Amino acid sequence: EYFYCEARACAALNHTNIIHIYTFDEIDGQLYLVMELADRGSLDQKIEQQGRLSELQVLDIGIKVASALDTALKHNLLHRDIKPGNILFNADGEPKLVDFGLARSTEADTEYDAAVWGTPYYIAPEKVKREREDFLSDMYSLAGTLYHALTGHVPFEAPTVEEVVAAHIHTLLTPPNQVLREITQPTSDGLMIAMAKTPAERYRTYDDFRMALEASRSQLLIGQLRAKKETGTVGRSWWRR
């Protein structure tokens, strides 16, 4: 049932950044799934190998995955387990959201148990408190995933799983640009809003979140271009002398 749940949920979605399911079935008691190839590792592996990703890379991933989650939401689906290990990359470097095994209709009456909590490092506070979840819970988890990729640190670190989970409710989140000063203010602010403790204080839609990330990306690129021009001007002035 878990297999068919994930396969059906994923196959119904058509988005560049959601892994495509071509077909699934059972032969002689053996379940099989034919899906799009995404063999360039996961975001989790990239963080482990590189320590952290560049701000521009993280913003690009966030923009695309937020759009993918918005498509899922329009099909009345929540992902419910957003984490770096569930974002894969294909040969073109495109992020692909996978593992809709915990997905559930937004119209379903959500009852919690340990098996459907998702991953403690990225879990939304309302899920910890066993309150009703919605797409804002997925948004929180995506922002937590981006936080990890951007800073090289999970949002909350503690010796035990119980303490990590409790921190999502009780501990103030350190802004990304206080973890690393080079992170721009707009990017830091955007993730902080998406990870607000109270769902009502987060972005109201995925479009709002995505547009905030796009604005941060534009400002970052403008800043980088300005820095390059200033460096070039200094070089030319020296040459003329």
N, C-alpha and C positions, 0 to 999 in steps of 0.2 A: 504493500500500500504506500509506503514511503517513496518507493521508486516511481510509482505511477503518479503520485502527488506532484513530485518535482518535475517529471517529464511533461505532464499535461500543462502545468503552470507555465513552464518555460516555452513549450511549443506554441502556446497561444500568443506569445509576445513577439513583436516585430520591431526591433530596435538595434541599431548598429553596435551599441555597447552592452547588449544582453546576448549571452552565448546562444547561438541558434541550434535548436534541436531539429534534426532532419527526420528522424523516425525513432520509434521505440517499440519493443514487443517482447515476446517470450517464446523461446524455442526449446522444446524438450526440458522444460523446467528452468531454463537459464534465461535470465533477464538480460536484455542488451539495449544499448542506447547509441545512436549515431549522431554525433554533434560536431559543430564547427571546431576546427583546429585552433587552439590557443596554447602553443607550446613554448612560449618565451618566458615562462615563469610567472609567479604571482607577485603582487605588491608586497606581501609578507617576505618573500625571498629577496626582493630588491632592497627592502629596508635592512634585512639581515646582512646582505652583501655590501651595501653602500653606506650603511649607518643612517642615512636620511636621503631624501630626494630634494632636488632644487624646488624653490617656491613655484617657479613657472610650471614644472612638471606636476606638482601637487594640484595646482589650480586647474590645469588641463584635465587631470583625472577627475577632480571634483565636479567640474562643469559637465563632463560626459556622463558620469555615474548618476548625478542628480537628474539629468535628463532621462536616463534609463529608468530610474525609480519613478519618475513622473509618469512614464508610459505604463509601468506596472500598476501604478495607482489608478490610472484611467481604465485599467482592466479589473479594478477592485481588488488588487493584490498588494499585500505587504510582504516584504522580503523576510524580515525578522531576524536576520543574522548577518548584517553587514560587518565585514572585517577585512583586513588586508589579504587574508588567505582566500577570500571569495572574489577577488578581483584579479583576473588573469590577463595576460597580454598575448596578442598574436604577432605574426612576423612583421607587421607594419607598426607595431608599438601601440595598437589600439587597446584600451582597457575593455575587458569583457566581464560583466557581472555574472557570476555563476551561483549554483547551489540554492535553488528555490525550494529545497526540501522542507524548510520550516514555514514556507509561504502560507498565507491564509487570507481568505476573502475579507475585505474590509467590512462586509455585511455580516460576517460570522460573529457569534458571541464568544469573545476570547476568554478562555479559562486557562490559567497558568499552571504549569508544573515544571519541575526541574529540567525536563527534556526539551522544553521549547523556549528557554530563557535566552538563547543566543550565547554570545561570548562575553564573559564578565568585564574584560577591559573596555568594551565599547557599549555596554548595555545602558539603556536610558533609565533614568531614575524612576519613572512611573512603572516600568516593568519590574524593577526591584521591589517596589511597594505593592506590586500585584494589582495595580490599577489598570483600567482599560487602556490599551495601546492603540495608536493609529499611525498614520504616515510620519508624524512628527517624531515618533520613536526611531524609525528608520533614518530620519534626517539626523538625529542626534548621533546615531551609530556611524553614519557616513562622516560626519564632522569629526568624531573621535578617531576614525580611521585616517582621515586627512591630517589631523593633529599629529598622530604617530609618525606618518610619512614625512611630515614637514619638520618636526623637531627631533625625531629619532627616539622619542620617549612616548610611552603610552600616556593617556591623560592623567591617570592616577596609578601610582605605584605603591605597593604595600606587600608585606611578607606573606599574607594569606589571601586566598580568594575571597573569603568573607570580608576582609578589610577593604579589598579593592571594590567590591560590590557596595559596601556601606559608604565609601568615599564618593560615589556618584550622587548620593543623597546629601551627605553632610559636609563634604570638603569643597572649599572654593577652588575652582580650576585656575591654574596659573596661565595667564595669557601667553600664547606662543611667542610673542616678541619679547617676553620677559625670560623665556627659556633660551631664545637665541635673538640677540639684538638686531641681527641683519634682516629678520622677517619684517615685512612692511606692516604698518598700522592697519590699513584696510583689510588685509588678509587675516591678521590676528583678530580684528574686531568681528569679521564675518564668521569665523569659526566659534568665537565666544557666544555670539547670538544663537547660532545653530545648536550649541551645547548648553543653552540655558537650562537650569534645573527644572523650571516650570514650562511645560509645553506651550502655554499661551504666550510666553515671552520669546519663542523662537520665530523664525520666518513663517509667515502664514501659508506659503505655498512653495513648492519646489522651484517654480519660476522665480520667486523672490530670492531664494537662496542662490540659484544659478546666476541670476543677474548680478548679485553682489559679488560672486566669484569672478564673473566676467569683468566687472568694473575694477576689481582688484588686479586682475590680469592686465587690463589696459593700462592702468596706472603704473604697474611694475614695468611693462614694456617701454612706456614713455620715459620712465626714470632711467632705464638701462640705455635707451637711445640717447638721452641727454648726457649721460655720463660718458658715453663713447664719443660724442661730439666734442665735449669739453676736453677730453683726453687728446683728441685729434687736433684741436685748436692749440693746445699747449705744445704739441709736437711741431706744428707748422711754425709757430712763433719762434721756437728755439732754432729751427732750421734757417729761418730768414735772418736771424742774427748771425 
